[in-house]
């Protein structure tokens, strides 16, 4: 039982972080492709999908790239852990 818990503890947190960040990155890409602009007084769906109106396009793109890099790196780590 202890071995099973330690095995899950090795990959589950990284899987949760990887899935969450990858999904947020993909949601942001969807919002960019639709031209959704977020902001403070907008509904939650527009705030999650939309780009920040006070940031430049470059900063918005870098933010999405950071989300995707963090998410995909964690998922690659999980794949590496599980394959061993």
C-alpha positions as CSV (number, residue, x, y, z in Angstrom):
1,X,0.0,0.0,0.0
2,X,2.8,2.4,0.8
3,X,4.4,1.8,-2.6
4,X,1.2,2.6,-4.4
5,X,0.8,5.9,-2.5
6,X,4.3,6.9,-3.3
7,X,3.9,6.0,-6.9
8,X,0.8,8.2,-7.2
9,X,2.5,11.0,-5.3
10,X,5.3,11.0,-7.8
11,X,3.1,11.7,-10.9
12,X,-0.4,12.9,-9.8
13,X,0.6,16.5,-8.8
14,X,2.5,17.0,-12.1
15,X,-0.4,15.5,-14.0
16,X,-2.9,17.9,-12.4
17,X,-0.7,21.0,-13.0
18,X,0.1,19.9,-16.5
19,X,-3.5,19.3,-17.5
20,X,-4.7,22.5,-15.9
21,X,-2.1,24.7,-17.5
22,X,-2.4,23.0,-20.9
23,X,-6.2,23.5,-20.8
24,X,-5.9,27.2,-19.9
25,X,-3.4,27.7,-22.7
26,X,-5.7,26.0,-25.2
27,X,-8.7,28.0,-24.0
28,X,-6.6,31.2,-24.4
29,X,-5.7,30.2,-28.0
30,X,-9.4,29.6,-28.7
31,X,-10.2,33.0,-27.3
32,X,-7.5,34.6,-29.4
33,X,-8.7,33.0,-32.6
34,X,-12.2,34.2,-31.9
35,X,-11.0,37.7,-31.0
36,X,-12.4,37.7,-27.5
37,X,-11.2,40.5,-25.3
38,X,-11.3,40.0,-21.5
39,X,-11.3,42.6,-18.8
40,X,-12.4,43.4,-15.3
41,X,-16.1,43.9,-15.8
42,X,-16.7,41.1,-18.3
43,X,-18.4,37.7,-17.7
44,X,-16.2,34.9,-16.4
45,X,-16.1,33.1,-19.8
46,X,-14.7,36.2,-21.5
47,X,-12.2,36.8,-18.7
48,X,-10.9,33.2,-19.0
49,X,-10.8,33.1,-22.9
50,X,-10.0,36.7,-23.7
51,X,-6.8,38.6,-24.0
52,X,-5.9,41.3,-21.5
53,X,-6.8,44.6,-23.1
54,X,-4.0,46.5,-21.2
55,X,-1.2,44.2,-22.4
56,X,0.3,44.3,-25.8
57,X,-0.3,41.4,-28.2
58,X,3.3,40.2,-27.6
59,X,2.8,40.0,-23.8
60,X,-0.5,38.1,-24.3
61,X,1.2,35.6,-26.7
62,X,4.1,35.1,-24.3
63,X,1.6,34.5,-21.5
64,X,-0.2,31.8,-23.5
65,X,3.2,30.3,-24.5
66,X,4.2,30.2,-20.8
67,X,1.0,28.4,-19.9
68,X,1.6,25.8,-22.7
69,X,5.3,25.3,-21.9
70,X,4.5,24.7,-18.2
71,X,1.6,22.4,-18.9
72,X,3.3,20.3,-21.6
73,X,6.5,20.1,-19.7
74,X,4.6,18.7,-16.7
75,X,2.7,16.2,-18.9
76,X,6.0,15.1,-20.5
77,X,7.4,14.6,-17.0
78,X,4.4,12.5,-16.1
79,X,4.8,10.4,-19.2
80,X,8.5,9.8,-18.3
81,X,7.6,8.8,-14.7
82,X,4.9,6.5,-15.8
83,X,7.0,4.8,-18.5
84,X,9.7,3.8,-16.0
